[in-house]
Amino acid sequence: MFLHTHPYPPFLFKEATKLIVGTLPPPRFTTGDLKEGDVNFCYGSRDGQLWPILNIIFDLKLSFETSERAIEERKKFLRKRQIGICDIVASAKREKIDASDLGMQQIQLRNLLQYLKQYPNIKTLLFTGGNSKNGPEYFFRKHLKEYGLSLKTVSDEVPRINEFTHPSTGKLVRTVSLTAPSGAANRAVGSNPLYKKLKGQNPNFTTLDFRVMQYSSFF
């Protein structure tokens, strides 16, 4: 079986107030076999949509290339906006070498509660996916359960919002489960009532447009 380990340490700093939380980047980021246009950093897949979304929202004029410049552009933006990144999966094993969340087995999670204790200014977790099996919210709920904790619903509409009180700091932390910034989630977007309504009003409205609209409220 392929051991899929996370290639990047958490991108954290004391000023961070928000934390992007996903699972694992595609296996090629672990093996180092990057494709042309990949950025060797969190969410750097040329097929992913997180950085294109943020590029549009903030008019960043980012480079989409395998270069140090592209990495530094992203780090500079994150620090300026006080946003950290800490995917919840440290490693997993796979029978098939692909990026499917459902294909992960023998999963080892990072201790997000410990990181939140170390960086107490973080008030919001931005999940790049929901509570479907092996999604970031799904794993975080599992992580909280180990400490006898659970999420309390704030809003059950997509993107779902929950909150919990950190057991060590006593601070309230809010979680937002965004629509995943991947092509695999386009089917879910297509079935979303709001997307259907907006698509009906404007045939040129795309799944990327929908994510830009959704993400802009939380970034």
DAWO-V358915 format. One record per residue. N is the residue number from 1. RES is the residue in one letter. SS is DSSP state (H for helix, E for strand, - for the rest). PHI is phi in whole degrees, -180 to 180 (NA if undefined). D_CENTER is the distance of its C-alpha to the mean C-alpha in Angstrom with 2 decimals. Layout:
BEGIN
n,res,ss,phi,d_center
N,RES,SS,PHI,D_CENTER
N,RES,SS,PHI,D_CENTER
END
This chain:
BEGIN
n,res,ss,phi,d_center
1,M,-,NA,25.41
2,F,E,-84,22.74
3,L,E,-89,21.02
4,H,E,-96,17.43
5,T,E,-102,16.53
6,H,-,-71,13.54
7,P,-,-80,15.15
8,Y,-,-121,13.67
9,P,-,-70,14.43
10,P,-,-57,12.20
11,F,E,-95,12.57
12,L,-,-132,14.29
13,F,-,-156,17.39
14,K,-,-63,19.62
15,E,-,-83,19.15
16,A,-,-61,15.42
17,T,-,-115,15.13
18,K,E,-129,11.42
19,L,E,-136,8.58
20,I,E,-81,4.88
21,V,E,-130,4.16
22,G,-,-123,3.58
23,T,-,-114,7.21
24,L,-,-139,9.26
25,P,-,-73,10.02
26,P,-,-54,13.19
27,P,H,-55,16.31
28,R,H,-64,17.99
29,F,H,-76,15.89
30,T,H,-77,17.41
31,T,H,-84,20.83
32,G,-,86,20.80
33,D,-,-91,21.94
34,L,-,-72,19.93
35,K,-,-92,20.84
36,E,-,-59,22.34
37,G,-,100,19.83
38,D,-,-70,17.00
39,V,-,-109,15.92
40,N,-,-78,16.10
41,F,-,-159,13.06
42,C,-,-53,9.33
43,Y,-,60,8.00
44,G,-,-88,11.76
45,S,-,-60,12.79
46,R,-,-65,15.38
47,D,-,-92,14.43
48,G,-,-80,10.80
49,Q,-,-115,10.60
50,L,H,-59,8.02
51,W,H,-70,10.89
52,P,H,-59,13.58
53,I,H,-64,12.32
54,L,H,-66,12.35
55,N,H,-60,15.52
56,I,H,-74,17.15
57,I,H,-59,16.33
58,F,H,-105,17.62
59,D,-,49,20.02
60,L,-,-82,18.94
61,K,-,56,20.94
62,L,-,-69,18.63
63,S,-,-87,20.06
64,F,-,-115,18.53
65,E,-,-158,20.44
66,T,-,-86,20.62
67,S,-,-149,22.00
68,E,H,-65,21.87
69,R,H,-59,22.13
70,A,H,-63,18.85
71,I,H,-64,17.13
72,E,H,-66,19.08
73,E,H,-59,18.36
74,R,H,-71,14.63
75,K,H,-64,15.49
76,K,H,-62,18.13
77,F,H,-62,16.00
78,L,H,-61,13.51
79,R,H,-65,16.66
80,K,H,-63,18.44
81,R,H,-93,15.90
82,Q,-,59,15.41
83,I,E,-118,11.64
84,G,E,-101,10.57
85,I,E,-134,7.83
86,C,-,-149,8.37
87,D,-,-63,6.88
88,I,-,-84,9.24
89,V,E,-93,11.23
90,A,E,-85,13.99
91,S,E,-164,15.88
92,A,E,-157,17.07
93,K,E,-106,20.11
94,R,E,-135,20.49
95,E,-,-80,23.71
96,K,-,-109,22.45
97,I,-,-83,20.56
98,D,-,-148,17.75
99,A,-,-101,13.97
100,S,-,-66,14.46
101,D,-,-64,12.64
102,L,-,-68,16.09
103,G,-,-82,17.84
104,M,-,-76,16.62
105,Q,E,-132,19.57
106,Q,E,46,20.74
107,I,E,-82,17.28
108,Q,E,-110,17.18
109,L,E,-98,14.66
110,R,-,-78,14.14
111,N,-,-87,15.90
112,L,H,-66,13.47
113,L,H,-62,16.55
114,Q,H,-67,18.40
115,Y,H,-64,15.98
116,L,H,-67,16.10
117,K,H,-71,19.84
118,Q,H,-71,20.01
119,Y,-,-124,18.12
120,P,-,-70,19.53
121,N,-,-77,18.77
122,I,-,-73,15.16
123,K,-,-113,15.60
124,T,E,-137,12.28
125,L,E,-105,9.03
126,L,E,-106,6.36
127,F,E,-78,4.77
128,T,-,-90,3.14
129,G,-,150,6.63
130,G,-,-106,9.80
131,N,-,-99,12.64
132,S,-,-67,13.97
133,K,-,-53,15.10
134,N,-,68,12.82
135,G,-,-88,9.63
136,P,H,-62,7.45
137,E,H,-67,9.81
138,Y,H,-56,12.62
139,F,H,-68,12.37
140,F,H,-67,12.12
141,R,H,-61,15.16
142,K,H,-64,16.85
143,H,H,-62,16.31
144,L,H,-63,17.82
145,K,H,-60,20.62
146,E,-,-63,21.80
147,Y,-,-106,22.69
148,G,-,72,24.25
149,L,-,-113,21.61
150,S,-,-151,19.92
151,L,-,-87,17.91
152,K,E,-106,20.19
153,T,E,-71,19.56
154,V,E,-103,19.73
155,S,E,-146,19.11
156,D,-,-97,18.95
157,E,-,-88,18.44
158,V,-,-71,15.33
159,P,-,-77,12.93
160,R,E,-69,14.12
161,I,E,-119,14.56
162,N,E,-133,15.71
163,E,E,-153,17.01
164,F,E,-155,18.70
165,T,E,-102,21.06
166,H,-,-67,20.39
167,P,-,-67,23.47
168,S,-,-93,24.27
169,T,-,-93,23.71
170,G,-,74,24.56
171,K,-,-91,21.98
172,L,E,-82,20.18
173,V,E,-119,16.38
174,R,E,-102,14.66
175,T,E,-120,11.48
176,V,E,-127,10.16
177,S,E,-98,8.83
178,L,-,-75,8.03
179,T,-,-63,9.37
180,A,-,-57,7.32
181,P,-,-85,7.85
182,S,-,-134,10.21
183,G,H,-61,13.94
184,A,H,-63,14.08
185,A,H,-90,12.90
186,N,H,-64,15.68
187,R,H,-65,18.16
188,A,H,-65,16.49
189,V,H,-63,16.37
190,G,H,-61,19.97
191,S,-,-94,21.10
192,N,-,-71,19.71
193,P,H,-57,22.94
194,L,H,-68,21.86
195,Y,H,-62,20.81
196,K,H,-60,24.17
197,K,H,-64,26.02
198,L,H,-68,24.65
199,K,H,-66,25.18
200,G,H,-66,28.68
201,Q,H,-77,29.38
202,N,-,-141,28.15
203,P,-,-58,28.22
204,N,-,-86,26.38
205,F,-,-68,23.24
206,T,-,-113,20.37
207,T,H,-65,17.05
208,L,H,-68,15.58
209,D,H,-58,17.76
210,F,H,-63,16.48
211,R,H,-67,12.83
212,V,H,-57,14.29
213,M,H,-62,16.36
214,Q,H,-70,13.75
215,Y,H,-68,11.24
216,S,H,-62,14.37
217,S,-,-74,15.30
218,F,-,-119,12.55
219,F,-,-97,12.06
END
